Amino acid sequence: MAERPTQRQHMVDTQIAGRGIRDPLILEAMREVPRERFVGREMQEFAYEDNPLPIGEQQTISQPYIVALMIEAARIQPGDRVLEVGAGSGYAAAVMSRIAGHVHAIERHAVLAEAARQRFDALGYSNISLAVGDGSRGLPEAAPFDAILVAAGAPKVPEALREQLAVGGRLVVPVGSQTRGQRLRRITRRGKTQYEEEDLGGVRFVPLVGAEGWGEDRRTARDKRAADGGKAPLARLIRTAAEPLPQIDDPAFADAYERFADARIVMLGECSHGTSEFYRARAMITRRLIERHGFRVLALEADWPDAAHLNRHVRDLPARGDAASAFQRFPGWMWRNREFAQLVVWLRGYNQGREPQQQAGIYGLDLYNMGASIETVLGYLDDVDPEAARIARERYGCLTPWQHDPATYGRAVLSDGYRSCEQAAVRQCRDLLGRELEYAHENGERFLDAAQSARLVASAERYYRTLYYGGAKSWNLRDTHMFETLRHLLDAHGERAKAIVWAHNSHIGDARHTDMGRIREDHNLGQLCREEFGDAVRLLGFGTHTGTVAAAHDWGGEMQLMRVRPSHRDSIERLCHDNAPARSLMDLRKEKNPALHQALHAPLLERFIGVIYRPDTELQSHYSEVALSRQFDAWTWFDQTRAVSPLPGAGQRPSTEVPDTFPFAE
């Protein structure tokens, strides 16, 4: 596809050069080799993301930065003879072949080796020789080598590989436990029996299986004992700390969450966007916080203009437009579901008869619906300042062609004609905010809607422009916008305002204590709120072992009811499945459960299912390594869960059994 070279260039600029790799030979090689050719068709859209990807046979293609880091560590030069152990898809060998004189590679999986050979032939990379065999023994018939790179973790440095180095040659190999990660070592041969060894830092690789690696079960008996010894105390701590919860519909369900009511912001997560128990539980907690503790802002991981329809409905404010059309954009089932509709009905009833300042409102934090936000700004200005509306229409004119398909906007701004859109959107936002005193005194709530819509347009313009190039920056822009929206909501509602946030675990769990923060350098809403508000924030994660979920296989696809695979054996979910009550709450705070808090500093896998679910590649697509007790303040557990009940128009064919009354489902 035409955009691949642009994505590849961006990958090199941000993920490789941006992290300190300076060797021009490496940078040029990675600009040349098409990474999308080294993964399956279903993974090609993710080829230039900052992640390892599955390639079959329970193996992965390494993160691009790790490939570059190892090549740099091996100090490969033109003319070198190189051995790669664990060729996998062949991507790293292909990159090295653009630098070295000849690359020998060895792979123990014949299926992967044959696929790699076909890729080399198709790309014309004729200076690569690929063998099938035990890589831990090296390739003595082709030795000595100027550089040897091992793309799998070994329990110790294989002696056979040391011996196959030329004098002055470099061996780069991950060494260490499979359960606790490895250290990347560089061994340089200085003489017949003299070697120099350096530690290059922590890494995590699949195991090197072979005579001088791990056995087929991947762990030695000693390593298994260490792993079991680490899990047994943690299992006991979970059994002790996990507090059983009543049925969700029991009014007493929310009693356990009273402990968090003293916070200014309570964030309620979910490990999927399509699980009934998460919506129902969050609704019960939300009702308690509103009824008894003065929370007045319910902020959703939802588009601002769509949520504004609901806010006007639950507060009985004058309607603008067709509220029943809210949340029609993919993924509609995320908010157009029976579980959430029941909370909307309750909130409207709660607000009736209350003064406006005592009512609770619904607000969206997200930035996707640029078109509706433009319409909100223009509609507001048409009423209060027609001349300002005329100017706003001129400024937004360059965005108008893209407001209903903004994902294509990033490509358009490559041309000079659209580079002024950013300045126009920002200028319009500043002008509107600059006249707050003049506009807001007549209708503060409507001004808040228009002002936030103007902010959204400016943020969305920047987001879609950045999204075209991929990478972490678009994620960070989005979560920064959500954080700033939440802060504006609190400011607008007064210094005593208290907010409840509904968002995915990946947005509310502190990113600093997950792979997304440690490796990809992402930040998120929960992290930003902790940094801004400190102990006035409580982050509550939600998890499940198995059941069903409403999700799609691809972005924009039809919603399906899918079976959730049982949790991975090395995950926090499996520990909870084995040791916690089927409905339970764990308070992870140090002052409440100090031993559990400390034990859960250790890294564990955690599952993240968004609106997309790909069970066939679940480990690679949906798990991340986390330190749970630093990521969250508490963890709510439902062992068995079921999918939400979508309303018509929510990603599936309309059903005559469910009336299409959202959000007026009274």
N, C-alpha and C positions, 0 to 999 in steps of 0.2 A: 504494500500500500504506500501511497505517496508520503504519508506522514511519518513512516518508520525512520527515515534518515534524520528527520527533525527530532524525534523522540530519542534516537541514539545519541545525537549530539548533546541533547539536554542531559541525558544520563551521564555522559562523560563529564560535562561541565559541572554538574551539581553533585553527583554521587562519587565521582572518582577524583577529578581535579579539585572539587570543592572540599574534599576531605584530606587533601594534602599530597596526593600522588602527583609527582611532577615530571617523571620520566617521559619525555616526548614520544619515545618509541612505544610505550605502553598506551598512552593516550591515543596515538594514531591507530594502533592496532585495534583498540576497542571501538574507535569510530568506524573502522572498516568492517568488522565481523558482524553479521546480522544475527543478533541473539534470538530473534523470533524463529529462525530456522532450526534452532536446537531444542525446541520444546514442542509438545503436541499442539494440534490446531486449537484445542479448547483453552490452552494457556497463552496463546500468542498475544492476546490483548494485554496481558500482564508482563510481557517480555522485558519491558524497560522500567518496571517498578523496582523498588529497592528491597527485593526479597529473593530468597531461594524459591524454586518452583519444582513441583513433582515431575519426574520423567519416566516413572514406571519402575517396577522391581523394588519398590520401597526406597528408591534413591531420589536425589534432588540435584538440580543444577544450582551451583552456588550463587549467592548474592553477588552482583557485579563487582562491588567494592572488594569483597574477599578474593575474587579472582585477581584483581589488579594488585591487591596487597601482597599476595603470595608470589606473583611474578616479580614484583618490585623487590621482595625479600630475597628471591633467588638470584637477583642481579643478572638476568639473562641479557646477553649481548648478541649482535649479529654474528652468525657463524657458529654459535654454540650448539653442542649436541645435548638435547634435553630429554629426560624421562619423566613422564607423568604417570603416577600410580592412581588408578581410579578415574578413568577417562569419562565415565558416565555418558552424557549426551555428546561429548566431544568439544564443547564450547571453549573450555580453557585451553585445550590443545590447539584449537583453531586460532585463538588469540596469540598464543606463543609462536605458532608457525609463521606469523607475520613479522616476527622479530628474529627468531633463531634460525640456524642453518638447517637443522633437521630435528623433528620432534618424534620420539618414540613414546607410545602410550600403551598402557595395559589395563584391561577391564575384565573382571571376573564374570560378568553377566553377558553371555553371548548375544542375547537379543539387543541389549544396549550397544554392544560393540558393532554389530552389523548395521544398526541404524546410524551410528556415528560415521562408519565408513561411507555409507551412501551420501551423507551430508558433505563429507570432505570431497568426494568425487563430483558432486553437483556444483560445489563452489570452486572447484579447480585448485584445492589445497593439496598439492602433490608432494609436499615435503613432510608428510605425516605417515608414520607406520604404526598400525594398531594391532596388538596381539590380545588374545584371550587367555587368561591364566591368573595365577596367584600373585597379585601385585606386591605382597609383602616380601616376596623373594626377589623382586626386581626383574631385570632382564639381562642376565650376565653375558649372554651371547652378543649383546650390542654395547656392553660397557667398554671403556669408562665414559662417564657423563660429566659435562660441565655443570649441569644443574639437574636436581631431582626434586620434583614437587609431589607431595602425597595429599590427595584430596579426601582423606578419611582419617579418623582418629585412631591412633595406635596405643596400646598399653605402655610401650616403651619404644625407643628408637630401634627400628629393625637393623640388625647388624649387617644383613646382606646388602642393604641400601648404602650403608656407610662404605662398605668395601667396593661398591661400584662407582664411587666418586673418583674423578680425576684429581690429582693434586691441585689444590686451588678451587676445586668444585664445591658447590653449595647444595645441601639437602635441607628442604623446608618441609616440616612434618608436624601435625598436631599430635600431642602426646598427653595422655591422662585418662581419667575415668569416663566411662560412657554416661554415668548418672550425674556427674558433677561438671562436665565440660572438660576441655583440654587447654593446654598452653601451646602456643605456636613456637616451635624451636627452629633455629637455623644452625646447622652443623657445617662448618667449613673444614675441609681436609687440608692440613698444613704440611703433611709428610706421610710417609708410609704408614706410620702408626699414630701420628699426631692429629688431633681434631680439636677445633675450637667450637664451643657451644654457646648460643645466645638465646635468651627468652624474649619473644616478641609480643607477648600479651595473651589474653584469654580469647578462646574461640570455641565454637561448638560444631562438630562435624559428625556425619554418619560413621559407624565403626569400620575400621580396616579389618576385614575378615580374611584370615589366612594363617599359614604356618608361623609367621612372626607377628601376627596381629591377634585379633580376638577369635575365639572359636565361633562356630555357627550360631550359638546361643547369645553371642555378642558380649558376654560378660564372664569374667572369671568367677570362681566360687567366692574369692575374697571380695570382689566388687559387689556380688549379689548380697553377701552378708552385710556389707556397708550400706547398701541401698535399703535392705529390709530393716536394718538397725535404725536407719534414719526415719523410716515411715512408721514403725511400731509406736514410738512415743507420740508422734503426731496424731496417729489414729486414736490413741487414748485421750489426748487433749481434745480432739473434736468430739468424741463421745461424751466427754464431761461438759464441754462448753455449749454444745448445740441445744438450744431451748426449744422444746416442742411447741408448735403453734396449733390453735384450734382450726376448724374449717374456716375458709376465707369468708363465707357469708355470716359467720358468727360475729356479732358485734364485739365480742371480746378479742377478735383477731388483732385489732389495732392496739390493744393494751400494751403489748411488748414494745411498741414503737414510741410510747410516751417519753421514753428516755432521751429521744432526739428532739423533742419539741422546744427545748430552750435555744436551739440554733436559729440563726436568721435565715439560712438557706438549707433546705433538706432536699438532697438529690436522690431520686429513686430510679434505679437502673433497670436493665433487662438484658438478658444474653441473646434475645432474638426480638425482632419486631413483629412476630406473629404468634405469640403464645398467650393463651387466655388467662392462665393463672397470674402472669405478671401484670396484666391490665387490671384484673379484679383485685389483686392484692394492693396495687398502688392506689386504686380507687378508694379502698377502705381506709388506708393510711391517710390519704388526702382528705377524706371527709372528716376524720378525727382532728387533723391539724387545723382545718378550717373552722370546725364547730367549736373546738375547745381552746384553741391556742392562737387565734388571731391571724392566721395566714390568709392573705388576700390575693396573692399572685400565684396562678398556676401557669408555669412556663413550660412549653412543650418543644420537643425536637420536631417542629412543624413549621410550615411556611407562615410568615406573619400575616399576609392578607387572608389566608384561609381561616386561621385561628381568629382573626378579627371578626369574621362572620359569626363564629360561635360566641365570642365575647359580647357582641351586640345582642345575641339571642338570650344568653343566660342572664344578662343584666337588663333586659327589656329596653334596650336603646333603639333609636330609630334605625330600621334596616336600610342597607344600601346594597342593591343588587340581589341576586338569588342566593340566599344562604344555603339552600339545598345543594348548590353546586360546589360547595367547599370540598376540598381534598379529592378532586377528580383526577389529579395528575398522579402518575405512577410514583410510589406504590400506594394506591388508594386504600387498601385494606388496613394500612397502618393506623389510620384514624377513622375510617368508615367501617367500624365493626360494632357489633351489638354491645360488647363489654364497655367500650368507651362511651357509646351513645347513652348507656344507662347512667353514667356519671354526669353527662351533660344535662340529662333530665333532672337528676337530683340537684345539681348546682342551680339550675333555673328556679326550682322550687325553694331552695335555701335563700336565694336572693330576694324573693318576692316579699315586699313589705319592709325591706331594709333600706336605710339611707344609702346613697351612692358610696359614701366613704366606708361603709360597713359591708359592702358587697364584695364578693370574690370574683375575679375575672380570669379569662383564659387568653393566653398570649403565645405567639409563635416566636421561636428564637432563630429559625433557619432563614436562608437567603435565596432559595431557589426560584420563587415565583416573581420574577422581575416584571413580567407584563402586568400582573394585577397590581403590583406596587406602583408602577407608573400611573395606572388608571386612578389609584387612590390619591396620589399627589395632585394630579390634574383635576379630579373631581372636587377635592377640597379647595383648591385655589380658584376654581370656577365660581364657587360660592362666596369666598371671602375676599378675593382680589383678582378680578378678571384680567387685569393687565399683567400681573405676575403669572397667571395661568398661560397667557400668550407666550411669554418669555420661556416658561418651562417647556411648552410644546416644541419650541425651536431647539432648546437644548437637548431634549430627549429624542429629537428627530433621528439622529444617527443610530439610536438603539432600537427604534421602532421595527425595522425589518427583522430583528432577532428576538423580540420579546416573547414570541411563542415557541421559538426553538433556539434558546440562548446557548446551547452546547456548541453550535456552529460559529458562535461569535468570535472565539479565539482565533480561528483561521482568518476571519475577515480582517482583524486588526493588523495582520501582517502587511496590509496595504496602507498607504499613507492616508487614504480617505477616511479611515475610521480611527486614527490615532487621537483625534480630538475628543472622542467620546468620554474618556476618563475625566478630562478637565471639565467637560460640560456637566457630567453627573455630580462631580464633587462640588462644583460651583452652585448648582441648584440646591444641593443639600445644605450648603453653608448659608445661602440666602434665606432659605426657609427657616433654619434654626436661628438666624440672626434677627428674625422678626417675631420671635417667640412671644415677647411681651405684648406685641400688637395683636397677634392672632389668638393666643391661647386663652385670653381672659373670657372670651365668649363661650368656648366649648373646649375645655382642657383635654377631655378624652379623645375628641376628634382630632385635635392638634397632635396629640401623642401618636395617633394612628398615622397621620400624614407625615409627621417628622420621622417616625421609624421607617415608613415606606421609602422616604427619600434616602435615608441611610442605607436601606436594603439595596436600592438601585445602585448606589455608588459601590457598595461591597460586592454585589453580584457582578457588576461590570469587571471589577478587578479579579474576582474568583473565576469567571468563565474565561477571561483572557489568560490567566495562569493555568487553568485546568488543561488547556490545549497542549501544554508542554509536559504535563504529568509531574510526578514527584510529590514530595511532602508539602511543598509550599501551599498548594491549594487546600489541603487538609487544615493546615495551620490558619489560613485566612478564614476558612469557614468557622472553625471553633473560636477564633478570636472575635468574629462577628457575633456568634452566639453569646459569648461572654459579655461583650459590650452592650448587646441588647438587654441582657439580664440586668446589667448595672444601670442602664437607662430606665428600666422598669422600676427598679428599687428607688432611684432618685425621684422619679415622677410620682411615686406613691408615698413619699415622705421618709424621714430618717428612721422611723419605726417599722417600716414595711418589711414583711417576711414573705419569702417565696418558696414554693415547692417546684422542683424541676423534674420532668419526666424525659429521660433520654437513654440511649443505649449505654451499656457498660463501657464501651470503648470511648464514649464522650465524657462520662462522669467519673470513671476510675482514674485516679491520678496517673497521668501518662509517664511521669518520671520513674515509675516503678513497674514498667512493662517494656516489652521489646519495642513498642512504638516510640517510646521516649529514649530508651537507652541506645537503640541501634539506628532507628530511622530518624531520630531527632525531631519527632512530632511533639507538639503540646496539645492539650485538650481543655475542655470546659472545666472539668473538675480540678485540674492542676491550676488553671488561672484563678479560679475562685478561691482555692486554698491560699495561693500566694497573695491575693487581695484581701480576703476576709478572715484568714486564719482559722481559729477554733470556732468561729461563728458558722462554719460549714460542716455538714455531715454528708458523707458519700456512702450510699447504700447499694451494694451490688446484688444481683439476683442470678441464680443458676438452676440448671436442671440436668438430669441424667439421660432421660430418653422420653419418647412420646411422639407427638405429631406437631407440625409447625406450618403456618401459612407463609409461603415464600415463593420466589421465582428462581429459575435456573440462571437467567441472564437479566441484565438491566433492561427494563421495558417489556419483559416477557409476561406471560399470563400467570396469575397466581395459581399455585398448586398446593394441595395438602400433602406434605411430605413426612415420611417417617424419620425421626431424629435418631441417628445411630447412638448406641450406648457409648458413654463417655470413655475417653482414652485411659489406659491403665496408669499413666503417669500424670493424671490431671487432678486438680482440686475437686472436680466433679466426681471422679471415681472415689476419692477419699470420703466425700460426703455420702455418696451412694452406699459405701461399705460401712459407714460409722455413724451417720446422723439420722435422726428421725425423718420420716418422709416429708413432713412440713416442719421447718425449723428455722431458727434465727441464731446466728453466731455474732456476738459482739466482739469485734476484733481489736478494740482499743486497748492500749497498753495498761491503762489504769483499771480496766475491767477484767481482762484475762491476760496478764503479763506473760505467762509461759506460752500460751497459744500465739500471742502477738509476736513473740520472738521466734517461735518455730516456723511461723508462716512468712518470715523474712526470706527463707530459702526459696529458690525458684521452683515453680510448678507450672504445668500447662493449664491454660484456661480457655474455654471455648467461646467464640464470638460468632454468632449467626446474625446477619443483618437482614435485609430484604432479599438478599441472594443467598441460596444454600446449595452447595455442591457436595453431597455426601461422598461421592467417589474420590474426591481429593480432600476430604475433611481435615486431615492432620495438617496438610500444607496450607489449605485455604482458610481454615477457621480456628486454628489454635495459635496462641501466643504465650510466651513465657512471662510470668508475673510474680511479684512478691505481694501476695494477696492482702496481708495485714497493713501494708503501706499504701496499697492501691485503694482500699476501701476502709471505712470505719465499721461496717457491718456487712454480713452476707446472709441473704434470705435464700432458703433452699426448698425446692419442690422436686422430689425425686421423679415423679411421673407427671407429665404435662400434656396439654392438648392444644390444638390450633385455635386461634380466635374464630369467631363466627362473623364472617364478612357480610356487610350489607350490599345490596345490588349496586352495581357501578363501582365496585371496589376491587376490580381485577379479575372478576369471573363473570360468567353469564348470569343475567338477572334471574332470580328465583321468585316464583309466585308465593313462596311460603314466608318470606320476610318483607314486610311493607317498607317501601323506600321513603321513610319519613325523616331521615337524618337531616339536620340535627333536631328536628321537631318530633322526636319519637315518644310522644306523650300518649 
